Amino acid sequence: LHKKGTENHEWALTMMDVQAAWNRDSSGVPRIGGRGVIIAHPDTGFTDHQEIAARIRKDDGFDFVANDPDAHDDLVSGIGDFPGHGTGTASLIMSNISPAVSGVAPLAELIPLRVSNSVVHLSMENVTNAIHRAIERKAHVISMSLGGPPSLALHSAVRDAVNEGIIVVAAAGNYVGIVVWPARYDEVIAVAACNIK
């Protein structure tokens, strides 16, 4: 059952004027739908879903949990775990334009960086390391749907990324009543969800 008005899966893109943004680029180079944009994605890893698999940069990815280059989501399910979260958020970012769902940047490429089985972080060490890898791999954007407490090392990594010209976005935090870190840092664009009007 869909909430009234959401039968058209593009409602969020329309509300945010995403389609109009696809045709704008200050450099004069058309990047319609994120073409040419590399997005680093610290999360729970990824699965080989058909809507995103073709543009996942597996060779640039890393699993900071297992300390190996395979950033696939282990789909571990336990208290506080969010199996499949990385695939779901990657889909929101870069799913192909389709009847099911379109990502905000459907032509972008994504670097998967597995940092945890959860989106709630008590330690920011893996997230910090993932940001450094994103810098090394020349990402244009770092998108983090995760959060936790502040960390001096995390803040330093965020500043390093911004100083390299990387756009850093992070979830403001669902259901907690405050903006969490890293979204709370001034250098980060905090992103919150909303329902249809």
FENNORSUL-V357865 format. One record per residue. N is the residue number from 1. PSI is psi in whole degrees, -180 to 180 (none if undefined). OMEGA is omega in degrees with one decimal (999 if undefined). NEAR is the number of other C-alpha atoms within 12 Angstrom. Layout:
n = {N N}
psi = {PSI PSI}
omega = {OMEGA OMEGA}
near = {NEAR NEAR}
//
This chain:
n = {1 2 3 4 5 6 7 8 9 10 11 12 13 14 15 16 17 18 19 20 21 22 23 24 25 26 27 28 29 30 31 32 33 34 35 36 37 38 39 40 41 42 43 44 45 46 47 48 49 50 51 52 53 54 55 56 57 58 59 60 61 62 63 64 65 66 67 68 69 70 71 72 73 74 75 76 77 78 79 80 81 82 83 84 85 86 87 88 89 90 91 92 93 94 95 96 97 98 99 100 101 102 103 104 105 106 107 108 109 110 111 112 113 114 115 116 117 118 119 120 121 122 123 124 125 126 127 128 129 130 131 132 133 134 135 136 137 138 139 140 141 142 143 144 145 146 147 148 149 150 151 152 153 154 155 156 157 158 159 160 161 162 163 164 165 166 167 168 169 170 171 172 173 174 175 176 177 178 179 180 181 182 183 184 185 186 187 188 189 190 191 192 193 194 195 196 197}
psi = {127 145 144 128 -11 6 -36 111 -7 6 -39 -41 -41 -44 -33 2 34 -44 -38 -38 -30 -27 6 139 123 -21 -11 -5 120 126 53 122 21 11 128 -2 133 123 121 140 82 122 -150 7 -166 162 164 62 140 -28 -16 -18 -36 -24 19 127 76 -39 -22 -13 172 149 105 -10 -51 -6 52 167 -1 107 19 144 126 -9 39 135 116 -176 124 -3 153 69 135 -3 -42 -37 -42 -45 -33 -38 -42 -32 -50 26 147 153 119 170 -23 -61 145 136 166 -20 71 -9 5 165 152 132 113 129 102 117 -12 169 -5 169 -7 121 122 -29 138 15 -49 -38 -43 -47 -36 -39 -43 -39 -39 -40 -47 -36 9 41 150 -28 144 122 120 114 68 172 171 -153 167 159 130 -40 -41 -46 -40 -43 -41 -46 -40 -43 -47 -39 -22 4 13 134 127 121 148 154 135 -29 123 136 9 -13 -6 162 128 171 145 -7 -26 -18 144 -28 -9 141 114 133 128 156 164 165 168 149 none}
omega = {179.3 171.0 -177.3 178.3 -176.0 178.3 172.8 -174.7 -179.7 -173.5 -178.2 178.2 179.1 -178.4 -178.6 -178.0 -177.9 -178.5 177.5 -179.8 179.7 -175.7 -177.6 175.4 -174.8 -178.8 -177.3 178.3 -179.2 178.0 -175.5 178.1 177.4 179.5 179.4 -178.1 177.3 -177.1 173.7 -169.4 173.9 -176.2 -178.4 -175.8 -176.9 170.1 -175.8 -180.0 -174.0 -177.2 -177.3 -168.9 -174.1 -176.2 172.7 179.3 -175.0 -176.9 177.0 -176.9 178.2 175.8 -178.9 175.9 -178.7 -178.9 176.5 -173.3 -178.0 -174.8 176.5 176.2 177.9 -179.7 175.6 -179.1 178.1 -179.8 178.5 179.5 -180.0 -178.7 179.4 -177.1 -179.3 177.4 179.4 -179.2 173.9 178.4 177.2 -179.6 -165.0 173.0 175.1 173.7 -173.7 176.9 -176.8 -179.8 175.0 175.1 179.1 178.4 -170.4 177.1 179.3 172.0 -172.3 174.4 -179.5 -179.6 -177.7 -176.2 -177.0 169.5 -173.4 172.6 177.1 -175.4 172.8 172.5 -179.6 -176.5 -178.9 178.6 177.5 179.1 179.0 177.6 177.7 177.9 177.5 177.4 -179.5 -176.6 173.4 174.9 174.7 -176.8 168.9 -178.4 -175.8 174.4 -175.4 178.2 -179.7 -177.5 179.3 179.4 179.1 179.9 178.0 -179.1 177.7 178.8 177.2 179.1 177.2 180.0 -179.3 178.0 175.9 177.9 -179.6 174.1 -178.5 177.3 -179.3 179.5 178.6 179.7 179.2 168.7 -176.9 174.9 175.8 172.6 -177.1 176.4 10.8 -177.4 -175.2 178.5 -178.1 -177.0 -174.3 173.2 179.6 -177.1 178.6 179.6 173.5 173.5 176.6 -179.0 999}
near = {6 10 12 12 15 19 15 19 22 24 24 24 26 20 20 17 15 23 24 16 20 27 19 18 17 10 8 9 14 17 23 23 30 33 25 23 32 35 43 49 52 55 50 45 47 43 30 24 22 18 28 36 26 20 33 39 30 29 18 30 37 39 34 32 27 20 17 17 21 27 38 39 36 29 22 18 16 11 11 15 21 28 27 28 36 44 39 28 37 45 36 30 41 40 33 29 26 17 13 17 28 31 36 35 37 37 31 37 37 49 50 48 50 47 46 44 35 34 37 31 32 20 24 31 26 33 48 35 30 42 49 32 33 40 32 20 29 26 36 31 36 47 44 50 44 43 40 31 25 24 24 17 22 32 29 23 33 43 25 25 34 28 15 22 18 31 30 39 35 38 34 30 27 22 13 13 9 17 26 33 39 44 33 29 29 18 25 31 27 28 24 22 15 12 13 19 12}
//
